[in-house]
Amino acid sequence: MLPIAIREIANLQGFRECLKLQQATWGRSFTDLVPPAMLMIAQKTGGLVLGAFAGDKLVGFVFGFAGWKGDLKIHWSDMLAVKKAYRNRRIGLRLKLRQRQVLGKRGVQEIHWTFDPLESKNAYFNFQKLGIVVEEYLPNLYGKTHSPLHRGLETDRFLAVWRIQEPVAKSAVAGRPAVSLERSLERSQLVNECTLSRENLLLPGEPRLRLLGKKPSLERLYFEIPENFSVISRTNPALARRWQLCTRLACQHYLRSGYLVRHFISALVDGRQGAFYVFCRNRSR
């Protein structure tokens, strides 16, 4: 394959190619496609549209627009897509790193976006590769859509906050872990105790919502999610909905109760390997 080059898109033809890539990713019936005119206006008013090119061919892009959070200069990263044939080549990471580089020079402090909390690949990428933090869980943020990727589920989302000027984010980008985390977990730290079905699908345990009452207070809590949620949502919609409701209940409860999600790890529990969000006490409260 040709080497990949990352550069800003600044012409109408490039913005039209971005629309085609959106349609290929989310489907032509997806109602939230961003038209070329909006991409162009965003680029001209402080936003950023970056493309990944194999020769002259657009194979990925990231798009966002400028904003403010109080007096803080932020950027909303609205879309990232990579053509299927070019995935698993670190193109998404390269797009995000160039986004961080360009916006950092503009004085942006935080980049925000949303992602499905049940998609483990996105969670790994966002926490381990970029060093984000999650402070909010947003239920059914975009409503039910016609995109085949959403499979009729409500669009619950984590709000990712990427503090691009802070040491934690810089360490993650450099490939250095910010902290040392346990790799074998105790049941007393688990928000949910999961089991496997006969089909080897992970079943959600009832969320434990009274861990805050323990003395001394737990500094870290662990919430397990499936590593193959796309398979569950495709083959067992009822189980996918159970997972979504369980995740919504647990995450809203602990995020409102003084915790942040700071990490996503692979760890052992009862001799079984699993994927876990790490809730840490918010010391700024």
C-alpha positions as CSV (number, residue, x, y, z in Angstrom):
1,M,0.0,0.0,0.0
2,L,1.0,3.6,-0.6
3,P,2.4,5.5,2.4
4,I,-0.2,7.6,4.3
5,A,0.1,11.4,4.5
6,I,-1.9,13.5,6.9
7,R,-2.8,17.0,5.8
8,E,-5.6,19.6,6.1
9,I,-8.4,19.6,3.7
10,A,-9.2,23.0,2.3
11,N,-11.1,22.5,-1.0
12,L,-14.6,21.6,-2.0
13,Q,-13.6,18.3,-3.7
14,G,-11.8,17.2,-0.5
15,F,-15.0,18.0,1.5
16,R,-17.1,16.0,-1.0
17,E,-14.8,13.0,-0.5
18,C,-15.3,13.3,3.3
19,L,-19.1,13.0,2.7
20,K,-18.6,9.9,0.6
21,L,-16.5,8.4,3.4
22,Q,-19.2,9.2,5.9
23,Q,-21.8,7.4,3.8
24,A,-19.6,4.4,3.4
25,T,-19.0,4.3,7.2
26,W,-22.5,5.1,8.7
27,G,-24.7,4.4,5.7
28,R,-26.5,6.7,3.2
29,S,-29.6,6.8,5.4
30,F,-27.7,8.1,8.4
31,T,-29.4,11.4,9.3
32,D,-26.4,13.1,10.8
33,L,-24.0,13.2,7.8
34,V,-22.1,16.5,7.7
35,P,-22.4,18.1,4.2
36,P,-19.4,19.6,2.4
37,A,-20.6,23.2,2.9
38,M,-20.6,22.7,6.7
39,L,-17.1,21.2,6.6
40,M,-15.9,24.2,4.6
41,I,-17.4,26.7,7.0
42,A,-16.0,24.9,10.0
43,Q,-12.6,24.9,8.5
44,K,-12.8,28.7,7.9
45,T,-14.1,29.6,11.4
46,G,-11.6,27.9,13.7
47,G,-12.5,24.3,13.1
48,L,-10.3,21.6,11.6
49,V,-10.7,19.0,8.9
50,L,-7.8,16.7,8.5
51,G,-7.5,14.0,5.8
52,A,-5.4,10.8,5.6
53,F,-4.3,10.3,2.0
54,A,-2.8,7.3,0.1
55,G,-1.4,9.2,-2.8
56,D,-4.3,11.5,-3.9
57,K,-7.0,9.1,-2.4
58,L,-8.8,10.1,0.8
59,V,-8.8,7.0,3.1
60,G,-9.6,8.7,6.4
61,F,-10.6,12.0,8.0
62,V,-11.3,13.7,11.3
63,F,-13.5,16.8,11.6
64,G,-14.3,19.2,14.5
65,F,-15.2,22.7,15.3
66,A,-14.1,25.4,17.7
67,G,-15.9,26.1,21.0
68,W,-15.7,27.5,24.5
69,K,-16.3,26.0,28.0
70,G,-16.6,29.1,30.1
71,D,-13.3,30.8,29.5
72,L,-11.6,27.6,28.3
73,K,-10.8,27.3,24.6
74,I,-12.0,23.8,23.5
75,H,-12.5,21.9,20.3
76,W,-15.4,19.5,19.6
77,S,-14.1,16.5,17.5
78,D,-17.3,15.5,15.7
79,M,-16.3,12.7,13.4
80,L,-13.5,10.3,12.6
81,A,-13.7,7.7,9.9
82,V,-11.2,5.4,8.1
83,K,-12.0,3.3,5.1
84,K,-12.4,-0.3,5.9
85,A,-9.5,-1.5,3.8
86,Y,-7.2,0.8,5.6
87,R,-8.2,0.1,9.2
88,N,-5.7,-1.3,11.8
89,R,-2.9,0.7,10.3
90,R,-2.8,3.4,13.1
91,I,-4.4,5.9,10.7
92,G,-7.0,7.0,13.3
93,L,-4.2,7.5,15.9
94,R,-2.2,9.6,13.4
95,L,-5.2,11.7,12.7
96,K,-5.8,12.4,16.4
97,L,-2.1,13.1,17.0
98,R,-2.0,15.7,14.2
99,Q,-5.3,17.1,15.5
100,R,-3.7,17.5,18.9
101,Q,-0.5,19.1,17.4
102,V,-2.4,21.7,15.3
103,L,-4.9,22.6,18.0
104,G,-2.3,22.8,20.7
105,K,-0.5,25.5,18.8
106,R,-3.8,27.4,18.6
107,G,-4.0,27.4,22.4
108,V,-6.8,24.8,22.7
109,Q,-6.8,23.2,26.1
110,E,-9.3,20.4,25.7
111,I,-10.7,18.3,22.8
112,H,-14.1,16.7,23.4
113,W,-16.0,13.9,21.6
114,T,-18.3,11.1,22.4
115,F,-18.1,7.3,22.0
116,D,-20.1,4.2,22.8
117,P,-19.1,3.0,26.3
118,L,-19.7,-0.6,25.2
119,E,-17.2,-0.6,22.3
120,S,-14.1,-2.0,23.9
121,K,-11.8,-1.1,20.9
122,N,-12.8,2.6,21.1
123,A,-12.3,2.5,24.9
124,Y,-8.8,1.1,24.6
125,F,-7.9,3.6,21.9
126,N,-9.2,6.6,23.8
127,F,-7.8,5.8,27.2
128,Q,-4.6,3.8,26.5
129,K,-3.4,5.6,23.3
130,L,-4.7,9.2,24.0
131,G,-5.1,9.5,27.8
132,I,-8.6,10.9,28.0
133,V,-10.8,11.2,31.1
134,V,-14.6,10.6,31.2
135,E,-16.8,12.7,33.5
136,E,-20.2,12.4,32.0
137,Y,-22.5,9.6,30.7
138,L,-25.0,10.8,28.2
139,P,-28.1,8.5,27.6
140,N,-29.5,8.3,24.1
141,L,-27.6,11.4,23.1
142,Y,-28.4,11.3,19.4
143,G,-31.7,9.4,19.6
144,K,-32.3,6.2,17.7
145,T,-30.7,6.4,14.2
146,H,-31.0,4.5,11.0
147,S,-27.3,3.7,10.9
148,P,-26.6,-0.1,10.6
149,L,-23.8,0.4,13.1
150,H,-26.2,1.2,15.9
151,R,-28.4,-1.9,15.3
152,G,-31.6,-0.2,16.7
153,L,-30.0,0.5,20.1
154,E,-30.3,3.9,21.9
155,T,-27.2,6.0,21.4
156,D,-25.7,6.1,24.9
157,R,-22.4,7.8,25.0
158,F,-19.4,8.7,27.2
159,L,-18.2,12.3,26.9
160,A,-14.4,12.1,26.3
161,V,-12.3,15.0,27.5
162,W,-8.8,15.0,26.1
163,R,-6.7,17.6,28.1
164,I,-4.0,17.9,25.5
165,Q,-1.7,20.2,27.5
166,E,-1.6,17.9,30.6
167,P,1.1,15.4,31.5
168,V,-1.3,12.4,31.6
169,A,-2.3,12.9,28.0
170,K,1.3,13.5,26.9
171,S,2.5,10.3,28.6
172,A,-0.2,8.2,26.9
173,V,0.6,9.7,23.5
174,A,4.3,8.9,24.1
175,G,3.4,5.3,25.0
176,R,4.1,5.6,28.7
177,P,1.5,4.4,31.2
178,A,0.4,7.2,33.5
179,V,0.0,4.8,36.5
180,S,0.6,1.2,37.5
181,L,-2.7,-0.7,37.7
182,E,-3.7,-4.0,39.2
183,R,-3.9,-6.9,36.8
184,S,-5.9,-9.2,39.2
185,L,-9.0,-7.7,40.7
186,E,-10.7,-8.5,44.0
187,R,-14.5,-8.9,44.1
188,S,-14.8,-6.2,46.6
189,Q,-13.7,-3.7,43.9
190,L,-16.2,-4.8,41.2
191,V,-19.2,-2.8,40.3
192,N,-20.6,-5.8,38.4
193,E,-19.8,-9.5,38.7
194,C,-20.3,-11.1,35.2
195,T,-20.6,-14.6,34.0
196,L,-20.4,-16.4,30.7
197,S,-23.3,-18.0,28.8
198,R,-23.2,-21.4,27.2
199,E,-22.6,-19.5,23.9
200,N,-19.5,-17.8,25.6
201,L,-21.2,-14.4,25.7
202,L,-20.6,-12.2,28.7
203,L,-23.7,-11.7,30.8
204,P,-24.0,-8.5,32.9
205,G,-24.2,-8.8,36.6
206,E,-26.6,-6.6,38.6
207,P,-24.7,-3.4,39.3
208,R,-23.6,-2.9,42.9
209,L,-24.6,0.7,43.8
210,R,-23.7,0.7,47.5
211,L,-19.9,0.5,47.3
212,L,-19.7,4.1,48.4
213,G,-20.7,3.1,51.9
214,K,-17.6,1.0,52.4
215,K,-15.0,2.1,55.0
216,P,-12.4,3.2,54.1
217,S,-13.8,4.5,50.8
218,L,-12.6,2.7,47.8
219,E,-10.2,4.7,45.7
220,R,-10.8,2.6,42.6
221,L,-13.8,0.7,41.3
222,Y,-13.9,-1.6,38.2
223,F,-16.8,-2.1,35.7
224,E,-16.5,-4.9,33.2
225,I,-17.8,-4.7,29.6
226,P,-17.8,-7.3,26.8
227,E,-14.8,-7.4,24.5
228,N,-17.1,-8.4,21.6
229,F,-20.2,-6.2,22.0
230,S,-20.6,-5.9,18.2
231,V,-21.1,-9.6,18.1
232,I,-23.7,-9.5,21.0
233,S,-25.6,-6.6,19.3
234,R,-25.7,-8.5,16.0
235,T,-26.7,-11.9,17.4
236,N,-28.6,-11.2,20.6
237,P,-30.4,-7.8,20.7
238,A,-32.1,-8.5,24.0
239,L,-28.7,-9.1,25.7
240,A,-27.3,-6.0,24.0
241,R,-30.1,-4.0,25.5
242,R,-29.5,-5.5,29.0
243,W,-25.9,-4.5,28.7
244,Q,-26.8,-1.0,27.7
245,L,-29.2,-0.5,30.7
246,C,-26.7,-2.1,33.2
247,T,-23.9,0.2,31.9
248,R,-26.2,3.3,32.0
249,L,-27.3,2.6,35.6
250,A,-23.8,1.9,37.0
251,C,-21.9,4.7,35.1
252,Q,-24.5,7.4,35.9
253,H,-24.5,6.5,39.5
254,Y,-20.8,6.5,40.1
255,L,-20.0,9.5,37.9
256,R,-22.5,11.5,39.9
257,S,-21.1,10.2,43.2
258,G,-17.6,11.6,43.0
259,Y,-15.8,9.3,40.5
260,L,-14.2,9.7,37.1
261,V,-13.3,7.1,34.5
262,R,-9.6,7.4,34.0
263,H,-8.4,4.0,32.5
264,F,-9.5,1.0,30.5
265,I,-7.6,-2.2,31.3
266,S,-7.4,-5.9,30.7
267,A,-7.4,-7.8,34.1
268,L,-8.0,-11.1,35.7
269,V,-11.0,-11.8,37.9
270,D,-11.6,-15.3,39.2
271,G,-9.0,-16.6,36.8
272,R,-10.9,-15.1,33.8
273,Q,-9.5,-12.3,31.6
274,G,-11.8,-9.4,31.1
275,A,-12.0,-5.7,30.0
276,F,-12.6,-3.1,32.7
277,Y,-13.2,0.6,33.1
278,V,-11.4,2.0,36.1
279,F,-13.4,4.5,38.2
280,C,-11.1,6.7,40.3
281,R,-12.1,9.2,43.0
282,N,-12.3,12.8,41.8
283,R,-10.0,14.6,44.1
284,S,-10.9,18.0,42.7
285,R,-14.3,17.9,44.4
